[in-house]
Amino acid sequence: MANPAKFTVTHLVANDMVAQPVGDVIDSDGVVPVEAADLDGATGRLVFLVVNVDAVKPLDVTVESGDNPPAVRESLGPHTERLAPGSAGMFGPYESARFIQDDGSLRVAFATVGGTAASASVRVYLLPKAV
C-alpha cells in the first residue's frame, strides 16, 4: 500500500453533526498534500487529527514551509510536532502566509523516528467560518 495522493478534507458546518470520517492511512515516510481545491483558500481553518498507530516508534509530523510568493513568512520555517507511540494529536490551523505553496496546496511530511516506515491515520477537517 502507499500513502494517499492527497488528503481527504471533511468540511464541517456550524451547528451540524457529522459522522466521523475514515482516516487516510499513512504507511510510509513521505509527503502528502492538501490540494488547493479542498482548502477553499482557508488554511486558517484547517486542522489535522493524527494518530500514530505504531506502538514503539515516535512519529514526526511536519507542515512544510510554503513558497514565497505567496507565503511571505516562509522564512519562519516548517512546523513539526512529535507524536509518542500510540498517541494522537490535533494540529492547526495554519496561516497561509507561512505554509501555502505556490500551487495553493499545503504539504505535510511524515517520518518515523528510528527507522521503520511511518504508520498513522490522519483525518483533515476544514472548520466552518465563524457564526
Biotite code that builds the C-alpha atoms (Angstrom):
import biotite.structure as struc

atoms = struc.array([
    struc.Atom([0.000, 0.000, 0.000], chain_id="A", res_id=1, res_name="MET", atom_name="CA", element="C"),
    struc.Atom([1.101, 3.608, -0.486], chain_id="A", res_id=2, res_name="ALA", atom_name="CA", element="C"),
    struc.Atom([0.311, 6.947, 1.086], chain_id="A", res_id=3, res_name="ASN", atom_name="CA", element="C"),
    struc.Atom([-2.703, 8.738, -0.413], chain_id="A", res_id=4, res_name="PRO", atom_name="CA", element="C"),
    struc.Atom([-2.069, 11.073, -3.355], chain_id="A", res_id=5, res_name="ALA", atom_name="CA", element="C"),
    struc.Atom([-3.807, 13.793, -1.335], chain_id="A", res_id=6, res_name="LYS", atom_name="CA", element="C"),
    struc.Atom([-5.700, 14.117, 1.929], chain_id="A", res_id=7, res_name="PHE", atom_name="CA", element="C"),
    struc.Atom([-9.460, 13.858, 2.103], chain_id="A", res_id=8, res_name="THR", atom_name="CA", element="C"),
    struc.Atom([-10.837, 17.032, 3.713], chain_id="A", res_id=9, res_name="VAL", atom_name="CA", element="C"),
    struc.Atom([-14.078, 16.957, 5.720], chain_id="A", res_id=10, res_name="THR", atom_name="CA", element="C"),
    struc.Atom([-15.828, 20.339, 5.616], chain_id="A", res_id=11, res_name="HIS", atom_name="CA", element="C"),
    struc.Atom([-17.550, 20.959, 8.933], chain_id="A", res_id=12, res_name="LEU", atom_name="CA", element="C"),
    struc.Atom([-20.735, 23.014, 9.108], chain_id="A", res_id=13, res_name="VAL", atom_name="CA", element="C"),
    struc.Atom([-21.626, 25.209, 12.088], chain_id="A", res_id=14, res_name="ALA", atom_name="CA", element="C"),
    struc.Atom([-24.288, 23.740, 14.375], chain_id="A", res_id=15, res_name="ASN", atom_name="CA", element="C"),
    struc.Atom([-24.385, 20.496, 12.442], chain_id="A", res_id=16, res_name="ASP", atom_name="CA", element="C"),
    struc.Atom([-23.342, 16.973, 13.305], chain_id="A", res_id=17, res_name="MET", atom_name="CA", element="C"),
    struc.Atom([-21.101, 14.947, 11.024], chain_id="A", res_id=18, res_name="VAL", atom_name="CA", element="C"),
    struc.Atom([-20.159, 11.299, 11.223], chain_id="A", res_id=19, res_name="ALA", atom_name="CA", element="C"),
    struc.Atom([-16.502, 10.738, 11.973], chain_id="A", res_id=20, res_name="GLN", atom_name="CA", element="C"),
    struc.Atom([-14.788, 10.151, 8.629], chain_id="A", res_id=21, res_name="PRO", atom_name="CA", element="C"),
    struc.Atom([-12.463, 7.254, 7.939], chain_id="A", res_id=22, res_name="VAL", atom_name="CA", element="C"),
    struc.Atom([-8.882, 8.439, 8.292], chain_id="A", res_id=23, res_name="GLY", atom_name="CA", element="C"),
    struc.Atom([-6.387, 8.464, 5.445], chain_id="A", res_id=24, res_name="ASP", atom_name="CA", element="C"),
    struc.Atom([-3.774, 5.760, 6.064], chain_id="A", res_id=25, res_name="VAL", atom_name="CA", element="C"),
    struc.Atom([-0.110, 6.772, 6.120], chain_id="A", res_id=26, res_name="ILE", atom_name="CA", element="C"),
    struc.Atom([2.072, 3.695, 5.764], chain_id="A", res_id=27, res_name="ASP", atom_name="CA", element="C"),
    struc.Atom([5.410, 5.110, 4.646], chain_id="A", res_id=28, res_name="SER", atom_name="CA", element="C"),
    struc.Atom([7.579, 8.136, 5.279], chain_id="A", res_id=29, res_name="ASP", atom_name="CA", element="C"),
    struc.Atom([6.882, 10.924, 2.806], chain_id="A", res_id=30, res_name="GLY", atom_name="CA", element="C"),
    struc.Atom([4.830, 13.983, 1.935], chain_id="A", res_id=31, res_name="VAL", atom_name="CA", element="C"),
    struc.Atom([1.069, 14.194, 1.339], chain_id="A", res_id=32, res_name="VAL", atom_name="CA", element="C"),
    struc.Atom([-0.620, 17.429, 0.176], chain_id="A", res_id=33, res_name="PRO", atom_name="CA", element="C"),
    struc.Atom([-3.925, 19.043, 0.950], chain_id="A", res_id=34, res_name="VAL", atom_name="CA", element="C"),
    struc.Atom([-4.937, 20.244, -2.513], chain_id="A", res_id=35, res_name="GLU", atom_name="CA", element="C"),
    struc.Atom([-5.917, 23.874, -3.120], chain_id="A", res_id=36, res_name="ALA", atom_name="CA", element="C"),
    struc.Atom([-9.380, 22.873, -4.355], chain_id="A", res_id=37, res_name="ALA", atom_name="CA", element="C"),
    struc.Atom([-10.076, 21.201, -0.988], chain_id="A", res_id=38, res_name="ASP", atom_name="CA", element="C"),
    struc.Atom([-8.874, 24.203, 1.060], chain_id="A", res_id=39, res_name="LEU", atom_name="CA", element="C"),
    struc.Atom([-11.272, 26.842, -0.254], chain_id="A", res_id=40, res_name="ASP", atom_name="CA", element="C"),
    struc.Atom([-8.431, 29.312, 0.402], chain_id="A", res_id=41, res_name="GLY", atom_name="CA", element="C"),
    struc.Atom([-8.829, 28.776, 4.138], chain_id="A", res_id=42, res_name="ALA", atom_name="CA", element="C"),
    struc.Atom([-5.656, 27.313, 5.652], chain_id="A", res_id=43, res_name="THR", atom_name="CA", element="C"),
    struc.Atom([-6.512, 29.317, 8.762], chain_id="A", res_id=44, res_name="GLY", atom_name="CA", element="C"),
    struc.Atom([-9.443, 26.941, 9.361], chain_id="A", res_id=45, res_name="ARG", atom_name="CA", element="C"),
    struc.Atom([-7.647, 23.654, 8.575], chain_id="A", res_id=46, res_name="LEU", atom_name="CA", element="C"),
    struc.Atom([-6.873, 21.158, 11.352], chain_id="A", res_id=47, res_name="VAL", atom_name="CA", element="C"),
    struc.Atom([-5.352, 17.678, 11.339], chain_id="A", res_id=48, res_name="PHE", atom_name="CA", element="C"),
    struc.Atom([-6.121, 14.819, 13.699], chain_id="A", res_id=49, res_name="LEU", atom_name="CA", element="C"),
    struc.Atom([-3.170, 12.414, 13.507], chain_id="A", res_id=50, res_name="VAL", atom_name="CA", element="C"),
    struc.Atom([-2.999, 9.047, 15.264], chain_id="A", res_id=51, res_name="VAL", atom_name="CA", element="C"),
    struc.Atom([0.401, 7.359, 15.485], chain_id="A", res_id=52, res_name="ASN", atom_name="CA", element="C"),
    struc.Atom([-0.603, 3.693, 15.303], chain_id="A", res_id=53, res_name="VAL", atom_name="CA", element="C"),
    struc.Atom([2.958, 2.462, 15.821], chain_id="A", res_id=54, res_name="ASP", atom_name="CA", element="C"),
    struc.Atom([3.258, 1.058, 19.346], chain_id="A", res_id=55, res_name="ALA", atom_name="CA", element="C"),
    struc.Atom([7.042, 1.528, 19.515], chain_id="A", res_id=56, res_name="VAL", atom_name="CA", element="C"),
    struc.Atom([8.321, 4.433, 17.385], chain_id="A", res_id=57, res_name="LYS", atom_name="CA", element="C"),
    struc.Atom([7.544, 8.168, 17.675], chain_id="A", res_id=58, res_name="PRO", atom_name="CA", element="C"),
    struc.Atom([6.224, 9.920, 14.567], chain_id="A", res_id=59, res_name="LEU", atom_name="CA", element="C"),
    struc.Atom([7.266, 13.382, 13.350], chain_id="A", res_id=60, res_name="ASP", atom_name="CA", element="C"),
    struc.Atom([4.512, 15.318, 11.556], chain_id="A", res_id=61, res_name="VAL", atom_name="CA", element="C"),
    struc.Atom([5.801, 18.376, 9.680], chain_id="A", res_id=62, res_name="THR", atom_name="CA", element="C"),
    struc.Atom([3.799, 21.030, 7.867], chain_id="A", res_id=63, res_name="VAL", atom_name="CA", element="C"),
    struc.Atom([6.298, 22.255, 5.316], chain_id="A", res_id=64, res_name="GLU", atom_name="CA", element="C"),
    struc.Atom([7.146, 25.909, 4.702], chain_id="A", res_id=65, res_name="SER", atom_name="CA", element="C"),
    struc.Atom([5.369, 27.461, 1.770], chain_id="A", res_id=66, res_name="GLY", atom_name="CA", element="C"),
    struc.Atom([6.778, 29.083, -1.342], chain_id="A", res_id=67, res_name="ASP", atom_name="CA", element="C"),
    struc.Atom([7.426, 32.822, -1.429], chain_id="A", res_id=68, res_name="ASN", atom_name="CA", element="C"),
    struc.Atom([5.342, 34.156, -3.094], chain_id="A", res_id=69, res_name="PRO", atom_name="CA", element="C"),
    struc.Atom([2.629, 33.670, -1.885], chain_id="A", res_id=70, res_name="PRO", atom_name="CA", element="C"),
    struc.Atom([3.993, 32.584, 1.529], chain_id="A", res_id=71, res_name="ALA", atom_name="CA", element="C"),
    struc.Atom([5.758, 35.792, 2.556], chain_id="A", res_id=72, res_name="VAL", atom_name="CA", element="C"),
    struc.Atom([6.501, 34.366, 6.048], chain_id="A", res_id=73, res_name="ARG", atom_name="CA", element="C"),
    struc.Atom([8.004, 31.093, 4.753], chain_id="A", res_id=74, res_name="GLU", atom_name="CA", element="C"),
    struc.Atom([11.354, 32.065, 6.276], chain_id="A", res_id=75, res_name="SER", atom_name="CA", element="C"),
    struc.Atom([9.907, 31.133, 9.693], chain_id="A", res_id=76, res_name="LEU", atom_name="CA", element="C"),
    struc.Atom([10.323, 27.538, 8.561], chain_id="A", res_id=77, res_name="GLY", atom_name="CA", element="C"),
    struc.Atom([8.233, 24.401, 8.866], chain_id="A", res_id=78, res_name="PRO", atom_name="CA", element="C"),
    struc.Atom([6.176, 23.371, 11.890], chain_id="A", res_id=79, res_name="HIS", atom_name="CA", element="C"),
    struc.Atom([6.975, 19.935, 13.358], chain_id="A", res_id=80, res_name="THR", atom_name="CA", element="C"),
    struc.Atom([5.228, 18.017, 16.118], chain_id="A", res_id=81, res_name="GLU", atom_name="CA", element="C"),
    struc.Atom([6.371, 14.660, 17.518], chain_id="A", res_id=82, res_name="ARG", atom_name="CA", element="C"),
    struc.Atom([3.745, 12.094, 18.462], chain_id="A", res_id=83, res_name="LEU", atom_name="CA", element="C"),
    struc.Atom([4.646, 9.463, 21.022], chain_id="A", res_id=84, res_name="ALA", atom_name="CA", element="C"),
    struc.Atom([3.973, 5.823, 20.114], chain_id="A", res_id=85, res_name="PRO", atom_name="CA", element="C"),
    struc.Atom([0.258, 5.043, 20.158], chain_id="A", res_id=86, res_name="GLY", atom_name="CA", element="C"),
    struc.Atom([-0.759, 8.652, 20.758], chain_id="A", res_id=87, res_name="SER", atom_name="CA", element="C"),
    struc.Atom([-2.908, 11.168, 18.891], chain_id="A", res_id=88, res_name="ALA", atom_name="CA", element="C"),
    struc.Atom([-2.594, 14.893, 18.287], chain_id="A", res_id=89, res_name="GLY", atom_name="CA", element="C"),
    struc.Atom([-4.617, 17.662, 16.718], chain_id="A", res_id=90, res_name="MET", atom_name="CA", element="C"),
    struc.Atom([-2.638, 20.279, 14.812], chain_id="A", res_id=91, res_name="PHE", atom_name="CA", element="C"),
    struc.Atom([-3.539, 23.569, 13.167], chain_id="A", res_id=92, res_name="GLY", atom_name="CA", element="C"),
    struc.Atom([-4.868, 25.874, 11.983], chain_id="A", res_id=93, res_name="PRO", atom_name="CA", element="C"),
    struc.Atom([-2.050, 27.101, 9.759], chain_id="A", res_id=94, res_name="TYR", atom_name="CA", element="C"),
    struc.Atom([-1.563, 30.571, 8.315], chain_id="A", res_id=95, res_name="GLU", atom_name="CA", element="C"),
    struc.Atom([-1.274, 30.728, 4.552], chain_id="A", res_id=96, res_name="SER", atom_name="CA", element="C"),
    struc.Atom([1.389, 33.462, 4.778], chain_id="A", res_id=97, res_name="ALA", atom_name="CA", element="C"),
    struc.Atom([3.777, 30.845, 6.164], chain_id="A", res_id=98, res_name="ARG", atom_name="CA", element="C"),
    struc.Atom([2.667, 27.478, 4.797], chain_id="A", res_id=99, res_name="PHE", atom_name="CA", element="C"),
    struc.Atom([0.849, 27.822, 1.456], chain_id="A", res_id=100, res_name="ILE", atom_name="CA", element="C"),
    struc.Atom([2.603, 26.505, -1.662], chain_id="A", res_id=101, res_name="GLN", atom_name="CA", element="C"),
    struc.Atom([2.616, 28.427, -4.951], chain_id="A", res_id=102, res_name="ASP", atom_name="CA", element="C"),
    struc.Atom([0.018, 25.994, -6.322], chain_id="A", res_id=103, res_name="ASP", atom_name="CA", element="C"),
    struc.Atom([-2.305, 26.756, -3.385], chain_id="A", res_id=104, res_name="GLY", atom_name="CA", element="C"),
    struc.Atom([-1.709, 23.453, -1.595], chain_id="A", res_id=105, res_name="SER", atom_name="CA", element="C"),
    struc.Atom([-0.391, 22.701, 1.881], chain_id="A", res_id=106, res_name="LEU", atom_name="CA", element="C"),
    struc.Atom([2.182, 19.884, 2.293], chain_id="A", res_id=107, res_name="ARG", atom_name="CA", element="C"),
    struc.Atom([2.512, 17.571, 5.296], chain_id="A", res_id=108, res_name="VAL", atom_name="CA", element="C"),
    struc.Atom([5.508, 15.267, 5.784], chain_id="A", res_id=109, res_name="ALA", atom_name="CA", element="C"),
    struc.Atom([5.579, 12.117, 7.936], chain_id="A", res_id=110, res_name="PHE", atom_name="CA", element="C"),
    struc.Atom([8.720, 10.469, 9.298], chain_id="A", res_id=111, res_name="ALA", atom_name="CA", element="C"),
    struc.Atom([9.030, 7.737, 11.882], chain_id="A", res_id=112, res_name="THR", atom_name="CA", element="C"),
    struc.Atom([11.817, 8.366, 14.360], chain_id="A", res_id=113, res_name="VAL", atom_name="CA", element="C"),
    struc.Atom([14.223, 5.458, 14.437], chain_id="A", res_id=114, res_name="GLY", atom_name="CA", element="C"),
    struc.Atom([13.963, 3.871, 11.046], chain_id="A", res_id=115, res_name="GLY", atom_name="CA", element="C"),
    struc.Atom([10.803, 1.977, 10.219], chain_id="A", res_id=116, res_name="THR", atom_name="CA", element="C"),
    struc.Atom([8.148, 3.341, 7.869], chain_id="A", res_id=117, res_name="ALA", atom_name="CA", element="C"),
    struc.Atom([5.526, 5.757, 9.179], chain_id="A", res_id=118, res_name="ALA", atom_name="CA", element="C"),
    struc.Atom([2.272, 4.288, 10.391], chain_id="A", res_id=119, res_name="SER", atom_name="CA", element="C"),
    struc.Atom([-0.576, 6.695, 11.044], chain_id="A", res_id=120, res_name="ALA", atom_name="CA", element="C"),
    struc.Atom([-4.203, 7.543, 10.478], chain_id="A", res_id=121, res_name="SER", atom_name="CA", element="C"),
    struc.Atom([-4.993, 11.139, 9.513], chain_id="A", res_id=122, res_name="VAL", atom_name="CA", element="C"),
    struc.Atom([-8.297, 12.991, 9.450], chain_id="A", res_id=123, res_name="ARG", atom_name="CA", element="C"),
    struc.Atom([-8.335, 16.504, 7.986], chain_id="A", res_id=124, res_name="VAL", atom_name="CA", element="C"),
    struc.Atom([-11.083, 18.972, 8.871], chain_id="A", res_id=125, res_name="TYR", atom_name="CA", element="C"),
    struc.Atom([-11.928, 22.394, 7.488], chain_id="A", res_id=126, res_name="LEU", atom_name="CA", element="C"),
    struc.Atom([-13.618, 24.312, 10.298], chain_id="A", res_id=127, res_name="LEU", atom_name="CA", element="C"),
    struc.Atom([-16.666, 26.432, 9.472], chain_id="A", res_id=128, res_name="PRO", atom_name="CA", element="C"),
    struc.Atom([-16.481, 30.190, 9.228], chain_id="A", res_id=129, res_name="LYS", atom_name="CA", element="C"),
    struc.Atom([-17.335, 31.967, 12.456], chain_id="A", res_id=130, res_name="ALA", atom_name="CA", element="C"),
    struc.Atom([-21.060, 32.233, 13.065], chain_id="A", res_id=131, res_name="VAL", atom_name="CA", element="C"),
])
